[in-house]
Amino acid sequence: MLRKILIANRGEIAVRIIRACAEMGIRSVAIYADADRHALHVKKADEAHSIGADPVAGYLDIHRIVNLAAQTGCDAIHPGYGFLSENGDFAAACRARGLAFIGPGAEVIRRMGDKTEARLAMQQAGIPVTPGSDGNLDNLDHALAVAATLGYPVMLKATSGGGGRGIRRCDSPEDLSRNYDRVISEATKAFGSAEVFLEKCIIEPRHIEVQILADRHGNTIHLFERDCSIQRRNQKLIEIAPSPQLSAEQRAHIGALAVRAARAVNYENAGTVEFLLDADGEFYFMEMNTRIQVEHTITESITGVDIVEEQIRIAAGLPLRYAQDEIAIRGFALQFRINAEDPKNGFLPSFGRITRYYAPGGPGVRTDSAIYTGYAVPPYYDSMLAKVIVWALTWDDAVARSRRALNDVAVFGIKTTIPYYLQILDSPVFRSGVFNTGFVDANPQLVNYSNKRRPEEIAAVLAVAIAAHTGN
């Protein structure tokens, strides 16, 4: 077993990993930028080390992090999600220094991080993929020609994209011409690559993903699916496990597809295979996330499997402790991403000091967070403050318990998305358990908000927040 792990991340996922280490008798090492000096993960870890003044650069400095892990006597690094978690060079650098990387191998990360390569790998494995371009696009004329063959609408996507970024729906040649350079610019800034490709747009699909675990001894299993259809601008808001929309036959089918996909690329560790489910009941491979997911919590709730602990065991070379026939679903779980945003003001970021915070409790309620009373939410990172996870034996009970749990939460000093989620829970469509990725756009009446906040407005809010945080 591993003895000491450096967590190359921050926020609630760093706290989550630290807790897993504590239960396994493993020492944990946190890293922090100056903006995170008083963060909860710094307080919880056995050790904490500064990575500099820049709020972001230190978390992306491969050599600094790897050297720090070696200097502090670590034998492994857990990347969490975001930052360097899907960076093949980071995985390779860890292993070059004799450190276990708690995730898949560098080549698998690179291959599955390239969306065109991932599509090709799935096609070779017999996994259905959304019709699209054969590889990356050469230029706008090439894009227009492919779109004319596919038929509109189409999705223009960054080849190295992820997290809902670098994606534009195009309903006409004019849309495609207008968005082509925008997506390339966004992809270059966010992912360091200007490559893009096209896919046929599946109209109002359901977004279904499958959690898999695989060890180096040839064992690969799935932990059933999650429904991530409740999302805004390709960003997930509420996740559900299992999906209330699948039949037993569909559940078995998509689980088998995910296992086949993982085996096709010799996958090791935890991962997620994401699919779109169309109105005709057909599944299409979308992407594979080669890391722990934000929403892994709800899979843990319905299966009883500690996914982070399994990640660590797999990285240590141990075999899976579970066979497929030992994994069963019990009840339903929902996860709510509590974001520092004002839903009544265009979901503008809301940063500042939390003057009071109370977490929910009671039967079937779990909270993963990195906030506390007096914590100053920095403006440099993702707006997610906490995750509220609710479990119950039936779908109706899970929805009712979710409403109670969200009403229990109290966060003062900043705005959060909790009021918006409470309105969603009251929606007859949501309560029916039958919805798709168009739910938010189809229900603008849930809050009095504008979806069309101008970039300069958001930039102005961030500038004020940064000035207040730094004292300038």
N, C-alpha and C positions, 0 to 999 in steps of 0.2 A: 504494500500500500504506500501511496505517496505520503510524505512527511510534512511538506511545507509548500504552500501554493501562493503565488502572487496573482492578484486579481487585477487585470489590466482594464479596469472600468471604474465606474462611479455610480452613485444613485442607488435605486432600489435593487437593481440586479447585483450590484456589488454586495449589498447587505444580504441578499438571498444566498449568494455563494459563501459568504463568511459564515452564515448560520449552518449551511451544509457541512462546511469544514469542521465547525465546532462539534457537531454531532458525530463526526467520523474520527475525532481526535487528531485532526490535521491543523497545523498552525497556518494562519492566514496573514498575508501581507497586503496592505492597501497602498494605493498611490493617489496623490492628490495634487491638483493645481492650487494656486493661492486662493482662487475663488471658492474652492472646496475645503479650505482649511478646517472649517467647523462642521463639515458634512458628517452625517450619521455613519457612513461606511468607515470614515477615519476613526471615529470613536469606538466602533465595534471590533475592528481588526486587532490581531495580536501585535502587529507592527504597522506603522504608516510612514511613508516616505514622500517627500516633496518631489514633484517633477517640473517645478518652475512656475514663473509668474503668468505665462500665457495660459488663458483658460482652456484652450483646445489643443495646442501644438504638442504639449507633453503627452497627452493620451494617444497621440498618433506617432510618437517617436519610437520606432521599432527598436533601434539599437540601444537607446537609453533604457527602455523598459527591460529588454533582455539582459543587458548588463546589470541592472539593478537586481533582477531576479537571481542572477548568478552570485552577485556580491552578498546578497542576504541569505544565501544557502538554500534557496528554493529548488525543488526538483520538478516543478511544473508551473505553467501559467494558464489561467482560465481567462478567456477574452470577453466573456459575457456576450452581449449583443451590441450592435453599432460599433463605432470606432474601428478597431483593427480585427474584429471578430471574423470577417470574411476576407481577410487579406492573406493570400497565399504566401507572400514574402515573409509575413510575420510568423506563420506556422513553420516555414523553412528555417528562419533564423532561430526559433526556439530549439528546434531539433538539432541544428548545427552546433548549438551550445550544450547539447546533452540535456535539454529541458523537455519534459513532456508537454505537448500542446494539447489542451483539453478540447479536442475537436477533431475533424477529419484531417487527412493529409493535405499537403500544400497543392498537389496536382489536382485533387478532387475539388478543392476550394476554387482553384483557378478555372477548372473546366465548367463547374456548375455556376460560377459567377459570371461566366460569359453566356448570355442568354441564347445566342445562336448555337454555340457548342452544346449547351444543355438540351436544346431542342433536337439537335442531331443525335445526341446520345439516347434520348428517349425514343426517337423514331426507330433507331437501330434495335432498341429493346422491345419494340412493339407497343409502346405507350402512345395513346392518341394525343396529338398536339393540335393546337389551333392552327388552321391554315394560315400561311404567311409567306414572307419572302424567303428565298433560299440563301440564307446568310445575310450579311450586312448590306446596306444600301450604298451604292456608289455616289449618288448625288440626287438632287430633287427630281430630275427627269426619270431616273430609275425608280424612285419612290412613286411617282405619278403613274408610271407604266404598271408597276406591281399592283397598286391600288385599283387601277382600272380592271385588272384581271380578277382581283378578289371581290370587288364590289364594295361600295361604301355602306356603312361607316367602317373605318379601319382604326387601329391603334398604332401610333408611332411611339416606339419605345427605345430607350437607351439600352444598348447591349450589356453594359456593366451596371445597369440600374438596380435599384432595390428600395424597399421602404416606401413604395408608392411615388417615388420621384422619377423624373425623366420619362413621363408618360403623357401623351395627349391623344384624345379622341378627335378624329377628323371625319366630318360628315360630308365633305365635298372636296374637289380638287383645290378650291380656294382655301379651305381650312388647312389642307395638307401643305400648301405652299406657304401659308402664313405661319404655321407651326414648325416647319422643318428646321429652320435656323434656330428657333427658340429651344427646341429639344436638344439640338447639338450643343448649344451654349450651356444649357443646364447640365447636360451630361458631362461636358468637359470640366465645368466648375465643381460638380459634386463627386464625380467618379474618375476624373483624369483621363477620360476617353471620349472621343467624338463619334464613336461608332453607334449607329442606330439601325433598327430593322422594323418591319411592318408585320402586323397580324390582323386578321379579320376580327372585327369587334363583335363579341358575343353580346347580344342585347340583353341587358338586365339579368345577368347570370347570378347564380349563387356561388359564393366563394367558399370552397371547402378545402381544408388542408388536413393532412394526416401526419401524426407524430410517429417517427420511427426511431429505433435503437438498433445499433449493429456493433458487434465486437470483432476483434481480429481473429477469432476462432471459427468464423463462418456462420455465426448466428445472427439472424436479422429478424426483428419482429416489429409490428406496429402497435400503437397504443390507441387505436381508433382515431376518430376525426374530430375536428373543430369547425364550427360554422362562423366565418368572419365576414358575413354579408353586410352587417351594419357598419358602414364606413362613410367617411366624408372626404371627398377629394383624394380617394385612394388610401386614406389613412384609417386604420381600424379603430373603432370606438368601443364596441361591445363584442365579445367573443363568447361562444357557447359550445359546450361539449356534453354529450354528442350533439350532432345537428338534429333538431326536431323535425327536419324536412326530409330525411332519408329513410327509405325502407330498409329492412334487414338485408335484402338482396343487394341493394346499392351499397350499403355499409361494407358488406363482405367484398364486393367488387373493388371499391376504391381502396380498401386496405391492402388487397392483393396487388393492385397496381403500384401502390407506394413501395411495398416490399420489393417488387420486381425492379422498380426504378433504382432503389438503393443498391441492390445486388448488381445491377448493370454497370455501375460505376465504382464497384468495390468500396462502398461507403463504410466508414467506421465512426462510431460515436452517435450522438443525438443529432437528428436533422428533421426537417419538415418538407414534405412534398405537397405543393399547392396545386389545386385544380379549380377550373371553372366548370360549373354544372349548368347546362343550357335548359331551355324550356322543354326540350324533347327528352330530357333525362340522360344526355350524353356528357361524359366527363372529358375534359381536355387538360392536359398538363400545362401549367403556367410557369412554375419555377421551383427550384429547390433551394431552401435556406439551410446553409451549412453551419448552423449555430443553434444555441438555445433561443427559443422564441419568447417574446414578451408574454405570450398567452399560454406558456407551458403549465401554468398553475391550474387551469381548469382540467387539463388532462390528468394531472396528479390527483385532483379531487375525485374524479370518477373512476380511476383505476387503482389508487393507493400506491402508485409507483413514484418514488422520489427521483425525478428525472436528473436533477443536478448531481445527486449522489451517484446515479448510474453513470453519468458522464465521467466522473472522477474515477470510478472503478474501471471503466473501459480504458481510460487513458493510462491506468496503471497496469494494463495488460490482463485484467481479470475477465472471465467470461460472464455473459449475462446471467442474472439469477433467475430469469423467468423464461419459460417457453410460451409460444403463442397461445396455446390452449389454457394457460394459467391466467391470462389477461381477460378480465371481464368488466363490463360497464355496470356501474351502480349509480342510478340517479342522473340528475342534470346539474351542470355548473355553469355559471355566467361570470365573466370578468368585465369590470368597468374600469376603463382608463381614466383616472381622475386627472385632468389636465388643468394647468394654470392658464385658463382662457375664459373670456367673457362671451358666452353664447348669445347674449342679447345685444352685443356690439360687434357683430361680424367675427366672433371667435378671436378677437384681438388678444395677444399675449397679456398676461396679468402677473407681473413680477413684484416682489417686495417682501416685507417681513410678515411671517405668520404670527399673529398676535395670540391666537388660541387654536389648538388642534385637538380634536377628540376622534379616535378611531372607532369604527363600529365593532360590535361583538355579538355574542349570543350563538346559538346552535347554527352550525353550517356556515359560519362567516369567517373569512380570513382576510387580512390586510397586509399587503407587501408595500412598504413605503420607505422613504428616506427622509421624511420630514418630522418636525417636532415643534412644539411651541417655542417661539423665539427665533426659529430658523429663517434666514433671509434667502429667498429663492433667487438664485443668480439668473441673469438674462441670457447667458451664453449657450445654454443647452436645450435639449428637447423639453417641451412644456409639461411632460408627464410627472406628476407629483407622487402618485400612489396608484395601486391597483386594489380594488375591492372585489373579492372572489366569494361567490355565494353558491352553496350546494343545497339541494333538497332531493327527495326521492322522486318527485314528479315535476313535470314542466310547470304546471300551474303553481305548485308550492314554491318552486325556485323563483318564479317571477314575483310572487307575493313577498317572499323573504327578501328578495333584492330591494323591493321598495322600502321595506322596513329598515334594512341595513343602510341604504343611502340616506334615509331620513335621520339615521343615527349619527352620520358623519357631520362633524362641524369643523370648518376651516375658515377662520376669520383673518382679515387683513388683505386678502386677495380674492379674486373671482375664480370660480372653478366651473367645470362642466356638469357638476352634479344636478343642478336644476333641469338641464336639458335631458339627462338620462331619466329623471323621474317622469318627464313628459313622454318619453319614448315608452316607458313601462306602462303608461296609461293608454297607449295606442292600441285599438282593437286589432290592427294588422299585426303588430309585434306580438301581442298576447296570443294570437292565433298560431304563432310559430311558423308562418308561411310568409316569407319576405325575400327580397333579393338586394343586390348592391345598389339599386335605385331607390331604396327606402327613404334615405335622407332627402334626396332631391324631390321625391314625390310628396314629401310631408313638410313643406316649409312653414306650415301653420303651427308647428310644434313650438317654435320660438319666434319672437319678433326680431329676426336678424337679417342682415344683408350678406349674401354670399360673395359680394363683389367688392370687397375691401381692396383699395388700391395699394400697390406695393409701397408707395411713399408714405401712406398712413401707418402701415405696419412698421416700416423703418423708423418713423418718427417715434412711435411708442417704444421700440427697442432702444433708440438713442437715449430717450429720457430714463429708461430703466437702467441702462448701463452707466449713465452719468450718476444716478442716485446710488448705484451699487459701489462705484469707485470713489464717490465723494467729490467728483469734479463738477 
